[in-house]
């Protein structure tokens, strides 16, 4: 299982939010490139970048910073947040991004999701952000009536690379991942699953990995920036177990 450091961008800075609330931010760095290089030096093979402004606004808002990150590191970069058109998908992938994360679009515009998967097979990641099991959209500002499990079943035939499952109630709270929900998602998914939200210690990573081979990785954000999880120590622990 891989440990994926997150870089959340708001107004060009690296921040972390609490439960997706744009008003509840902690700014960690103005040097986004420096942060990306740090995670590469620590051993990360994949960096997860989110355009928070874009997620709410529906179009890229931190594109210069994302392009700069892509040029500054040699490891894979996956990007999400505000990607609602095939042109934006093409723009990111042509810029060298390895994977594009589609969340709101997967629920609101199925034809777009299908087109993206057909044009870029295995380069599209499904972002399943859920509150109480229901899919959230538009940067978590609205919650649909669609269950995450049902959406997974509906798209099971598409050429999706992986699924990121985020429990919004756990995100940025450092109170542990929702293992029950993750287990259900892993059992229902036709794709590898990446856990996100609530991871606060190395033991949480080991617990996520114990859910089975369908779990491909875990995204860690606040716990890394606050020092609750040491990235190199996490890699070592996962290799030893």
N, C-alpha and C positions, 0 to 999 in steps of 0.2 A: 504494500500500500504506500502510495506517495503522499508526502506532506506538501501542500501547495500554499505558499505565502500569498496573501492578498494585498493589493494596492488599490485602495478606494480613493478616487479622485473627485474633489469638489473644489471648484474655482481654481483649478490648477495645482492644488495642494494635496498631499497625502493625509487623509483623515480617517477616522472611524466614527460610525454612527451607533446609536443605541436603538435597537429594534427598527432600524431604517428611518428614523426621524431626522430629517435634514436640519432641524433646529437643535438637535442634541448631538453635536459633533465635538470631537476632540481632534485638534490639528497635531499631527505627529511630525510632519516635515514639509518644508517648502522645496526641498531638493528631491524631486521624484526620481530622477535618474540615479542619484546616489542611493536611494532606497532599493531600487531594482538591482543595482550592482551589488549591494550588500547581500541580498538574498541569493544571487547567483554565486557569490563567493562562499556563502555558507553551504552550498551544495544543492540548491533547488534546481530541478530540471524543467519546471513549469511554473510560471508566475501568472496569477489570476488578477486581471485589472478590470475595475468597474468604473464607468463614467456615471457618477451619481447624478450630476446635473442632467445628463442625457437621458437617464432612466425616467426622470420626471418630465423632462421637456419633449421627449420623443425623437430626438436627433442628437448626433454627437456634439458635445460641448467642450470636451477636453482632448480633441484630436491631436493638437500639436504635442501635448505631453505624452500621449500614447505612442505616437510615431517616434518621439525621442527615446522612449523606453525601448521600443523595438530595435532601434539602431544601437542602443547602448549595451545590450546584452546579447549573448549568443544562445541562450536557452529559449525554450518555447514560451510563447506568450498567448494567453487566451483572453479575449476581451468581451465584456458585456455592458449593457446599459444604453438604451435609446436606439437600438438597432431595429428599425422598423421597415426598411426597404432593401431590396436586393442590391441596389446601388451602393448602399452603405456596407453591406456584406462584402461586396467586391472590393470596395475601397480598402477595408481592413485587411483582407486576405492578400490583395495585391501589394500592400505595404509590408507584408511579411509576417503578419499575425498568423499563428498556427491554427487557432480555433476561434470561432465566433459563437457567443452565447446568446440564444434567443429565448426570451421569457414571455413578455406581454404578447409579442407577435404570434407565439405558438398557440395562444388561446384565441386571440382576437382576429387573426388573419391566417387561417390554415393554409390557404393557397400559397401565401408567401413562404411559410415554413416548408411546404412540399417543394416549391421551386428551389429554395436555398439548398435543401438536402439533395435534390436531383442534380443541381449545378455543381455543388461542392460536397460530394458524399464523404462522410466521416470527418468533416471539418466543422460541422454544426453541433453545438452542445445545447441541450434543452435545459433551460433554467427553470426549475420548479420551486417557486417561492411560495410557501404555504403558511397560513394562519388557521389553526384548528382544523387542519387537513384540507382547507379550501385554497385554491390558487389565487395568489395576489398579483396585481398588475399595476402598471404605470408607476414604477418605482415604489411599490408597496403602498401607494396612496389609496388603493381600492382593492376590495376582495370580491372575487367572483363567487358564483354558486357551484362552480365546477370542482369536484374533488380531484386532488392531485393524482390519485390512483386511476381514476377514470380517464384523465387526460393521457396518462402513460399508456393505457390500453389502446386509446384511439390512435396514437402515433407509432405503435409498435412495429409497423411495417416500413417505416422511413429509415433512410441511411444516416441515422443520428450517431455521433461519436460516443457520447456519454450523457448522463443526466446529473445535474447538480441539484441536490435537494437541500433547501434552506428552510429551517424552521424559524420564522420571523420572531417569534416570542423569545427564542434563545439567542438571537443574533446580537452580539456585542454585550451580552449580559454576564458572560463567564460563569454560567451555572450548569454547564454540561450539555451535551447534545441530546436530542430527543431520540433515544435508541429504539424505542417502540415504533415510532413513525419510520425511522430509517430501515428497520427490519422489514416492515410492511412494504416500503418502496422497493427495497432490494428484491423481495420475493415476487413483486409484480412487474419489475422492469425487464425489458428485453435488452437493455443496454447496461454497460458498466455504470455504477453509481458513485458520485462524489458527494461526500457529506459536507455540510456547511452550517455554521451557527452553533454557538455555545461552547465550543472546545476551549477549555481553560487550563488543561494540564496534560502531561504525557499519558497519564492513565486513561484519559478520555480517548486519545488516539488509539490506544491498545483495545479499548472497549469497542470502538467503531470497527476496527479491523476484525474483531472476533465475530462480527455479523456474517462473515462469509466471503467467498471469493468474488462475489458480484461487486463488492466494495472496492473501487479502484483507487480512491484517494480521499483526502480530507483537506478542505480549505481552512486555514487558520489566519486570523487577522489580529484582533485586539489582544489576544493572549501573547502573541509574539511582540507586539509593540509595547505592551506594558511589562514585559519581562516574565510573565507567568510560565511561558514555554520557551526554552532555548532550542533554536532550530537544529543545531548540530546534535544536541543531546537527544532530541526527538528521533532523528535519523538513526542514531546509535541504538536507542531503545527498540526501535522497530526491527532493526537488523538482528538484535540479540534474541528477541523473543521467538 
